Amino acid sequence: MPAETTSHRYRVPVLVLIVFMPFAGGFFLSYLFRSVNAIIAPQLAADLGLDPADLGFLTSVYFMTFAACQLPLGVALDRFGPRRVQASLLMLAALGAFIFAIGADFQAVAIGRALIGIGVCGGLMASFKAITLWFPARAWPVVNGCFLTMGGLGAMTATMPMEIILGYFGWREVFALLAGMTVIAGGLIFISVPERTDRPPAAPLSEQIKGYLFIFRDRRFWSIVPFSILAMSANFSIQGLWAGPWLRDVAGLDRDGVAQGLFVLSAAMVVGSTLNGILAVWLARWGVPLLTVMVGLLGCFLTAQSLIVFQVAPDSLLPWIGFGFFANGTVLCFALLNRIFPLAYSGRVSTAINVLGFGMAFLWQFGIGSIIDLWPSTVDGYAAESYIYAFGAVMAAQLLALVWFWISWRD
């Protein structure tokens, strides 16, 4: 069993080893599960007979169950702590991966995908909760950014490395292997992460549930969160599935080219996640508010999206590099809102954001497929014109949310 201790016992390098890295392993797998369908989509569609809407739903059901678990997850994190909650959930994710691996039809793999979504629902939130418990508040943007980098590495693994692996194994064998890796990740968290003994005792369950009302009634929450979650869900839905078909159908890349493009996109996300957090801390020293940094990064993200939506230089990966680099800029809202609300609410604040973000990701990922399905399929994929309207709807929603922020925050 891990030691029970206060926050003053370990130095930061030790905390990185026994707290950051175990949770990062779980988050790595979470992002790998989230992104892997982008590279195995052709095999899934061929083996199971899926059309674009089916493929979108199968991939997005992860987000649906993920989002549905966020509010109870927040209560569980504040009540039982991130170590026990995350270790238990990862065992459920392993079960879902195994069911996905052996599923013989659409319904079976959808159930497996749904269980994976439940099992990894705490990948980010449990980790952010652990970070707020163990690391000083001034370091949260940097630590959170470095943590998101681990997710980016998971997304990178789901591209060229996964394409290489698929040359030797089928997608079913890959998911069986992921099931075993997930069991190991959950075990490491349970064994190595210590417990805090200086936390205030958990409030009664009814009071914890009422805490969500306190959060959802806060006007600042509803000013900041819409543009934040719409940007995050754009990244989740596009990078997690539809970037691959776009590179095939609009840029005209073959399978190796698509894998390379997705790898570059994920690499840009890894670099951007770290540097955006560092940039926020550096600018704070010069008096630049974190909220200002978030809005600026969103502007850069929207610029990259506009180049993709209107298919400007479709054979260039530069717009996708910009997309990946700035994709996680609004994730800084977790650090911002956790400063606004009391520390005892940190788990519920993060999951309140997440339930909206991943719920929106489910709608976008399924919705993009449904819009694309309105156009006749081509011999090798989907109509290039369909992506203008599908991705354009995602970008338009973010612009409207940004306008809402300027109106509501200034009043």
C-alpha positions as CSV (number, residue, x, y, z in Angstrom):
1,M,0.0,0.0,0.0
2,P,1.3,3.5,-0.7
3,A,2.3,5.7,2.2
4,E,-0.1,8.3,3.7
5,T,1.6,11.6,3.9
6,T,1.2,15.4,3.7
7,S,2.2,17.6,0.8
8,H,5.5,18.6,2.4
9,R,7.2,15.2,2.5
10,Y,8.3,14.9,-1.1
11,R,10.4,17.3,-3.3
12,V,9.1,18.1,-6.7
13,P,11.5,15.6,-8.6
14,V,10.1,12.8,-6.4
15,L,6.6,13.9,-7.0
16,V,7.2,13.8,-10.7
17,L,8.3,10.2,-10.4
18,I,5.6,8.8,-8.0
19,V,2.6,11.1,-8.8
20,F,3.1,12.7,-12.3
21,M,4.5,9.7,-14.2
22,P,2.0,7.0,-13.0
23,F,-1.0,9.3,-13.9
24,A,0.7,10.3,-17.1
25,G,0.8,6.6,-18.1
26,G,-2.9,6.3,-17.7
27,F,-3.5,9.6,-19.7
28,F,-1.1,8.4,-22.4
29,L,-3.4,5.3,-22.9
30,S,-6.5,7.5,-22.7
31,Y,-5.3,9.6,-25.7
32,L,-4.2,6.5,-27.5
33,F,-7.6,5.0,-27.2
34,R,-9.2,8.3,-28.2
35,S,-7.1,8.7,-31.3
36,V,-6.5,5.2,-32.6
37,N,-9.7,5.0,-34.6
38,A,-8.3,7.7,-36.9
39,I,-5.7,5.2,-38.2
40,I,-7.7,2.0,-38.1
41,A,-10.9,3.6,-39.5
42,P,-10.6,1.9,-43.0
43,Q,-10.1,-1.5,-41.4
44,L,-13.1,-1.0,-39.1
45,A,-15.3,0.3,-41.9
46,A,-14.3,-2.7,-44.1
47,D,-14.5,-5.4,-41.5
48,L,-17.8,-4.2,-39.9
49,G,-19.5,-2.6,-43.0
50,L,-19.7,0.9,-41.5
51,D,-20.8,4.1,-43.4
52,P,-19.5,7.5,-42.3
53,A,-22.3,8.1,-39.7
54,D,-21.7,4.6,-38.2
55,L,-18.0,5.2,-38.0
56,G,-18.6,8.6,-36.4
57,F,-21.0,7.1,-33.8
58,L,-18.7,4.2,-33.0
59,T,-15.8,6.5,-32.4
60,S,-17.8,9.2,-30.6
61,V,-19.6,6.8,-28.2
62,Y,-16.3,7.0,-26.3
63,F,-17.1,10.7,-25.7
64,M,-20.7,10.0,-24.8
65,T,-20.0,7.6,-22.0
66,F,-16.9,9.7,-21.0
67,A,-19.0,12.8,-20.6
68,A,-21.8,11.0,-18.8
69,C,-19.4,9.9,-16.1
70,Q,-17.9,13.3,-15.5
71,L,-20.2,14.7,-12.7
72,P,-20.2,11.6,-10.6
73,L,-16.4,11.4,-11.2
74,G,-15.9,14.9,-9.7
75,V,-17.8,13.8,-6.6
76,A,-15.7,10.6,-6.4
77,L,-12.4,12.5,-6.8
78,D,-13.2,15.0,-4.1
79,R,-14.5,12.2,-1.8
80,F,-12.1,9.3,-2.4
81,G,-9.1,10.9,-4.0
82,P,-7.5,10.5,-7.4
83,R,-5.4,7.4,-6.7
84,R,-8.2,4.9,-5.8
85,V,-10.7,6.3,-8.4
86,Q,-8.3,6.3,-11.3
87,A,-6.8,2.9,-10.6
88,S,-10.3,1.3,-10.4
89,L,-11.5,3.0,-13.6
90,L,-8.5,1.8,-15.6
91,M,-9.5,-1.8,-14.9
92,L,-12.9,-1.1,-16.5
93,A,-11.1,0.4,-19.5
94,A,-9.1,-2.7,-19.9
95,L,-12.3,-4.8,-19.9
96,G,-13.7,-2.5,-22.6
97,A,-10.6,-2.9,-24.8
98,F,-10.8,-6.7,-24.5
99,I,-14.5,-6.6,-25.5
100,F,-13.6,-4.3,-28.5
101,A,-10.8,-6.8,-29.5
102,I,-13.1,-9.8,-29.6
103,G,-16.3,-8.0,-30.8
104,A,-17.8,-9.7,-33.9
105,D,-20.3,-6.9,-34.9
106,F,-21.0,-3.2,-34.6
107,Q,-23.0,-3.6,-31.4
108,A,-20.3,-5.5,-29.6
109,V,-17.4,-3.2,-30.5
110,A,-19.7,-0.2,-29.6
111,I,-20.2,-1.7,-26.1
112,G,-16.4,-2.1,-25.8
113,R,-15.8,1.4,-27.0
114,A,-18.4,2.7,-24.5
115,L,-16.7,0.9,-21.6
116,I,-13.3,2.3,-22.7
117,G,-14.9,5.8,-22.5
118,I,-16.1,5.1,-18.9
119,G,-12.8,3.6,-17.9
120,V,-10.6,6.4,-19.1
121,C,-13.0,9.2,-18.0
122,G,-10.7,10.1,-15.1
123,G,-7.5,10.2,-17.2
124,L,-7.2,13.9,-17.2
125,M,-9.5,14.9,-14.3
126,A,-7.9,12.5,-11.8
127,S,-4.5,13.8,-12.8
128,F,-5.5,17.4,-12.5
129,K,-6.9,16.7,-9.1
130,A,-3.6,15.0,-8.1
131,I,-1.7,18.0,-9.5
132,T,-3.7,20.4,-7.4
133,L,-3.2,18.3,-4.3
134,W,0.6,17.9,-4.7
135,F,2.1,20.7,-6.7
136,P,2.1,24.5,-5.9
137,A,-0.5,26.6,-7.5
138,R,2.0,28.7,-9.4
139,A,3.2,25.6,-11.2
140,W,-0.2,24.3,-12.3
141,P,-0.1,25.8,-15.9
142,V,3.3,24.3,-16.6
143,V,2.6,20.9,-14.9
144,N,-0.8,20.7,-16.6
145,G,0.9,21.6,-20.0
146,C,3.6,18.9,-19.5
147,F,0.9,16.5,-18.6
148,L,-1.0,17.2,-21.7
149,T,2.2,16.5,-23.6
150,M,1.9,12.9,-22.4
151,G,-1.5,12.7,-24.0
152,G,0.0,14.1,-27.2
153,L,2.6,11.3,-27.1
154,G,-0.3,8.9,-26.9
155,A,-1.9,10.5,-29.9
156,M,1.4,10.3,-31.8
157,T,1.7,6.6,-31.0
158,A,-1.7,6.2,-32.7
159,T,-0.3,7.4,-36.0
160,M,2.9,6.2,-37.7
161,P,3.9,3.8,-35.0
162,M,0.4,2.3,-35.0
163,E,0.5,2.0,-38.8
164,I,3.8,0.1,-38.5
165,I,2.3,-2.2,-35.8
166,L,-0.7,-2.8,-38.0
167,G,1.6,-4.2,-40.6
168,Y,2.3,-7.1,-38.3
169,F,-0.9,-7.3,-36.2
170,G,-4.6,-6.7,-36.8
171,W,-6.6,-4.1,-35.0
172,R,-8.1,-6.8,-32.7
173,E,-4.6,-7.9,-31.5
174,V,-3.7,-4.3,-30.9
175,F,-6.7,-3.8,-28.6
176,A,-5.9,-7.0,-26.7
177,L,-2.4,-5.6,-26.1
178,L,-3.8,-2.3,-25.0
179,A,-6.1,-4.1,-22.5
180,G,-3.0,-5.6,-20.9
181,M,-1.1,-2.3,-20.8
182,T,-4.1,-0.6,-19.2
183,V,-4.2,-3.2,-16.3
184,I,-0.5,-2.5,-15.7
185,A,-1.1,1.3,-15.7
186,G,-3.9,1.0,-13.2
187,G,-1.8,-1.2,-10.9
188,L,1.1,1.3,-11.0
189,I,-1.1,4.2,-9.9
190,F,-2.6,2.1,-7.0
191,I,0.8,1.0,-5.8
192,S,3.1,4.0,-6.2
193,V,0.9,7.1,-5.6
194,P,0.8,8.2,-2.0
195,E,-2.3,9.5,-0.1
196,R,-2.6,12.9,1.3
197,T,-3.6,13.0,5.0
198,D,-3.8,16.7,5.4
199,R,-6.8,17.1,3.1
200,P,-10.0,18.5,4.7
201,P,-12.5,15.7,5.3
202,A,-15.0,15.2,2.5
203,A,-18.3,16.9,2.9
204,P,-21.5,14.8,3.0
205,L,-22.5,13.5,-0.4
206,S,-25.5,15.8,-0.6
207,E,-23.3,18.8,0.0
208,Q,-20.9,17.6,-2.7
209,I,-23.7,17.3,-5.2
210,K,-24.9,20.8,-4.3
211,G,-21.4,22.0,-5.0
212,Y,-22.2,21.6,-8.7
213,L,-25.0,24.0,-8.3
214,F,-22.6,26.5,-6.8
215,I,-20.3,26.1,-9.8
216,F,-23.0,26.1,-12.5
217,R,-24.6,29.3,-11.0
218,D,-21.3,31.2,-11.3
219,R,-21.5,33.7,-14.1
220,R,-17.7,33.6,-14.7
221,F,-18.0,29.9,-15.4
222,W,-20.5,30.4,-18.2
223,S,-18.5,33.3,-19.7
224,I,-15.3,31.3,-20.0
225,V,-16.4,27.7,-20.5
226,P,-18.3,27.9,-23.8
227,F,-15.4,29.0,-26.0
228,S,-13.1,26.7,-24.0
229,I,-15.1,23.5,-24.5
230,L,-16.0,24.2,-28.1
231,A,-12.3,24.6,-28.9
232,M,-11.3,21.5,-27.0
233,S,-14.1,19.4,-28.6
234,A,-13.1,20.6,-32.0
235,N,-9.7,19.2,-31.3
236,F,-11.0,15.9,-29.9
237,S,-13.5,15.3,-32.7
238,I,-11.2,16.2,-35.6
239,Q,-7.8,15.0,-34.4
240,G,-9.4,11.9,-32.9
241,L,-11.1,10.7,-36.2
242,W,-11.8,13.1,-39.1
243,A,-8.3,14.5,-39.7
244,G,-7.3,11.2,-41.2
245,P,-10.1,11.1,-43.8
246,W,-9.5,14.8,-44.6
247,L,-5.9,14.1,-45.4
248,R,-7.0,11.2,-47.6
249,D,-9.9,12.9,-49.4
250,V,-8.8,16.5,-49.6
251,A,-5.0,16.3,-49.5
252,G,-5.0,13.1,-51.6
253,L,-2.5,11.2,-49.4
254,D,-2.2,7.5,-49.3
255,R,-2.2,5.4,-46.1
256,D,1.5,6.1,-45.3
257,G,1.0,9.8,-46.0
258,V,-2.1,10.0,-43.8
259,A,-0.1,8.3,-41.0
260,Q,2.7,10.7,-41.4
261,G,0.3,13.7,-41.4
262,L,-1.4,12.5,-38.3
263,F,2.0,12.0,-36.7
264,V,3.0,15.6,-37.5
265,L,-0.3,16.9,-36.1
266,S,0.2,15.0,-32.9
267,A,3.8,16.1,-32.6
268,A,2.7,19.7,-33.0
269,M,0.2,19.1,-30.2
270,V,2.9,17.7,-27.9
271,V,5.1,20.7,-28.4
272,G,2.3,23.2,-28.2
273,S,0.8,21.8,-25.0
274,T,4.1,22.2,-23.2
275,L,5.1,25.6,-24.7
276,N,1.6,27.1,-24.2
277,G,1.8,26.4,-20.4
278,I,5.3,27.8,-20.2
279,L,4.2,30.8,-22.2
280,A,1.3,31.4,-19.8
281,V,3.6,31.3,-16.7
282,W,6.2,33.6,-18.4
283,L,3.5,36.2,-19.5
284,A,2.0,36.1,-16.0
285,R,5.4,37.5,-14.7
286,W,4.8,40.4,-17.0
287,G,1.3,41.0,-15.7
288,V,-0.6,39.3,-18.6
289,P,-3.7,37.6,-17.2
290,L,-4.2,33.9,-18.0
291,L,-7.5,34.6,-19.6
292,T,-5.9,37.0,-22.1
293,V,-3.4,34.2,-23.0
294,M,-6.3,31.8,-23.5
295,V,-8.1,34.1,-25.9
296,G,-5.0,34.8,-27.9
297,L,-4.3,31.1,-28.3
298,L,-7.9,30.5,-29.4
299,G,-7.4,33.2,-32.0
300,C,-4.4,31.3,-33.4
301,F,-6.3,28.0,-33.3
302,L,-9.2,29.6,-35.3
303,T,-6.8,30.9,-37.9
304,A,-5.4,27.4,-38.4
305,Q,-8.9,26.0,-38.6
306,S,-9.9,28.5,-41.2
307,L,-7.1,27.4,-43.5
308,I,-8.3,23.8,-43.2
309,V,-12.0,24.6,-43.5
310,F,-11.5,26.6,-46.8
311,Q,-8.9,24.1,-48.0
312,V,-6.2,26.7,-48.5
313,A,-3.0,24.8,-49.6
314,P,-4.5,21.4,-48.9
315,D,-1.3,19.6,-49.8
316,S,0.6,21.5,-47.1
317,L,0.7,20.3,-43.5
318,L,1.4,23.8,-42.1
319,P,-2.3,24.4,-41.3
320,W,-2.4,21.1,-39.4
321,I,0.8,21.9,-37.5
322,G,-0.9,25.2,-36.4
323,F,-4.0,23.2,-35.5
324,G,-2.1,20.8,-33.3
325,F,0.2,23.5,-31.7
326,F,-2.7,25.7,-30.6
327,A,-5.3,22.9,-30.0
328,N,-4.9,22.7,-26.3
329,G,-4.6,26.5,-25.6
330,T,-8.0,26.8,-24.0
331,V,-7.2,23.8,-21.7
332,L,-5.7,26.6,-19.5
333,C,-9.3,27.2,-18.4
334,F,-8.8,24.3,-15.9
335,A,-6.0,26.1,-14.2
336,L,-7.9,29.4,-14.4
337,L,-11.2,28.2,-12.9
338,N,-9.5,26.1,-10.2
339,R,-8.0,29.4,-9.0
340,I,-11.4,31.1,-9.0
341,F,-13.1,28.4,-7.0
342,P,-12.1,26.9,-3.6
343,L,-9.6,24.0,-3.7
344,A,-12.2,21.7,-2.2
345,Y,-14.1,22.1,-5.4
346,S,-11.2,21.4,-7.8
347,G,-12.4,17.9,-8.8
348,R,-15.9,19.1,-9.5
349,V,-14.8,22.2,-11.3
350,S,-12.7,20.2,-13.7
351,T,-15.3,17.6,-14.3
352,A,-18.0,20.2,-14.8
353,I,-15.8,21.6,-17.6
354,N,-15.2,18.1,-18.9
355,V,-18.8,16.9,-19.1
356,L,-19.5,19.8,-21.4
357,G,-16.4,19.4,-23.4
358,F,-16.7,15.7,-24.0
359,G,-20.4,15.9,-24.5
360,M,-19.8,18.4,-27.2
361,A,-17.0,16.2,-28.7
362,F,-19.6,13.4,-29.0
363,L,-22.0,15.6,-30.8
364,W,-19.3,17.0,-33.1
365,Q,-17.7,13.7,-34.0
366,F,-21.0,12.1,-34.8
367,G,-22.3,15.3,-36.4
368,I,-19.3,15.7,-38.7
369,G,-19.9,12.2,-40.0
370,S,-23.6,12.9,-40.5
371,I,-22.8,16.1,-42.5
372,I,-20.2,14.3,-44.6
373,D,-22.8,11.5,-45.2
374,L,-25.1,14.1,-47.0
375,W,-22.7,13.9,-50.0
376,P,-22.3,10.8,-52.1
377,S,-19.2,8.8,-51.3
378,T,-16.3,8.6,-53.8
379,V,-14.6,5.5,-54.9
380,D,-11.8,5.9,-52.3
381,G,-13.5,7.9,-49.5
382,Y,-15.8,10.9,-49.0
383,A,-16.5,14.1,-51.0
384,A,-13.9,16.8,-50.4
385,E,-16.6,19.5,-50.5
386,S,-18.4,17.9,-47.5
387,Y,-15.5,18.8,-45.2
388,I,-16.0,22.5,-45.8
389,Y,-19.4,22.4,-44.3
390,A,-18.7,19.8,-41.6
391,F,-15.5,21.5,-40.3
392,G,-17.0,24.9,-41.0
393,A,-19.9,24.3,-38.6
394,V,-17.4,23.4,-35.8
395,M,-15.4,26.6,-36.4
396,A,-18.6,28.8,-36.6
397,A,-19.7,27.6,-33.2
398,Q,-16.3,28.6,-31.6
399,L,-16.6,32.1,-33.2
400,L,-20.1,32.5,-31.7
401,A,-18.9,31.4,-28.3
402,L,-16.0,33.9,-28.5
403,V,-18.5,36.7,-29.2
404,W,-20.6,35.5,-26.2
405,F,-17.5,35.7,-24.0
406,W,-16.8,39.3,-25.0
407,I,-20.5,40.3,-24.3
408,S,-20.9,38.4,-21.0
409,W,-17.5,39.1,-19.5
410,R,-17.6,42.8,-20.1
411,D,-21.1,43.3,-18.7
